[in-house]
């Protein structure tokens, strides 16, 4: 009898706890009329167009306006939030929602820039594929502080009419560049795609790759990364513009590929090639592929700052972006082609033609800034 009473009490406490959680009807009521300032990368026209579509849907259904504040790097938003934290601006903040992962999430978490955990309270959370690593972000526990939005993979794009057999490893990329000078490059770090290229190369070239899953140790950093710098020293000698200039971002590598200046472009979306073809940015003869060892992969997330002015609007926006409708639209190769984080049973047939490659895990987030800083010292001119 005592055990039964204990079980009933436990169930009641859980029920009360859930009742005291987010009241979604109240959230939607409060969200009406709110403008959500969403800080997100603005370097892709496909993504920008998708967010304009999402804004129209949110306005029509919920009275929420989604304003895309385009940034070249999300660290710009982190800098602004740190300044507001320092000034004790704990309400009416200028940022309501951010698109983040990796080092930026770790920074927001470390400086207490995030709202309370909210992810499991979202009505559309039950559609999410829990077999994906949605509980960690570059080995950092997410703890409900950010909602998974999509999956990224580092891939290379080439023209099949010009290149029958593209290089299958970073070593082969160097060999190809040596035999085809001025035709290979990568975006300049700290651009996201440029840093991803560094990490991918380091994973392949390092004699101690298991150390990359741990925080950077300054005592061993130079030793572990020595093969990467030797590789880049050799690559830059034969790279596009002799390694004295680098593309600004992946969009420029795609343009340079289409112009015939580069033989490989870089993307962190395995399906970007399709939308680029659809929009006339690439020829139909282009294709994306991953290196033989696999593609550097991660999940990208959405979060809400602690002092957001439109928290309810941000919650409604994130929940909508996790809906089967919004995820299917995002995964459509003619729209964005970003792989969904939802269970396959929740998504329509628009995602059937998407590509997904063997995944390689990201290094610990501390490697990002360490590699970027060392690259600047060596090649930043």
HELIX and SHEET records of a PDB file:
HELIX    1   1 UNK A    2  UNK A   19  1                                  18    
HELIX    2   2 UNK A   24  UNK A   31  1                                   8    
HELIX    3   3 UNK A   45  UNK A   62  1                                  18    
HELIX    4   4 UNK A   75  UNK A   86  1                                  12    
HELIX    5   5 UNK A  103  UNK A  110  1                                   8    
HELIX    6   6 UNK A  119  UNK A  121  5                                   3    
HELIX    7   7 UNK A  123  UNK A  127  5                                   5    
HELIX    8   8 UNK A  170  UNK A  179  1                                  10    
HELIX    9   9 UNK A  192  UNK A  205  1                                  14    
HELIX   10  10 UNK A  209  UNK A  213  5                                   5    
HELIX   11  11 UNK A  221  UNK A  238  1                                  18    
HELIX   12  12 UNK A  240  UNK A  243  5                                   4    
HELIX   13  13 UNK A  250  UNK A  259  1                                  10    
HELIX   14  14 UNK A  272  UNK A  278  1                                   7    
HELIX   15  15 UNK A  311  UNK A  321  1                                  11    
HELIX   16  16 UNK A  324  UNK A  331  1                                   8    
HELIX   17  17 UNK A  344  UNK A  346  5                                   3    
HELIX   18  18 UNK A  349  UNK A  351  5                                   3    
HELIX   19  19 UNK A  366  UNK A  379  1                                  14    
SHEET    1   A 5 UNK A  65  UNK A  71  0                                        
SHEET    2   A 5 UNK A  35  UNK A  41  1                                        
SHEET    3   A 5 UNK A  97  UNK A 100  1                                        
SHEET    4   A 5 UNK A 295  UNK A 303 -1                                        
SHEET    5   A 5 UNK A 146  UNK A 153 -1                                        
SHEET    1   B 5 UNK A  65  UNK A  71  0                                        
SHEET    2   B 5 UNK A  35  UNK A  41  1                                        
SHEET    3   B 5 UNK A  97  UNK A 100  1                                        
SHEET    4   B 5 UNK A 295  UNK A 303 -1                                        
SHEET    5   B 5 UNK A 359  UNK A 361  1                                        
SHEET    1   C 2 UNK A 136  UNK A 137  0                                        
SHEET    2   C 2 UNK A 140  UNK A 141 -1                                        
SHEET    1   D 3 UNK A 265  UNK A 267  0                                        
SHEET    2   D 3 UNK A 155  UNK A 159 -1                                        
SHEET    3   D 3 UNK A 286  UNK A 289 -1                                        
END                                                                             
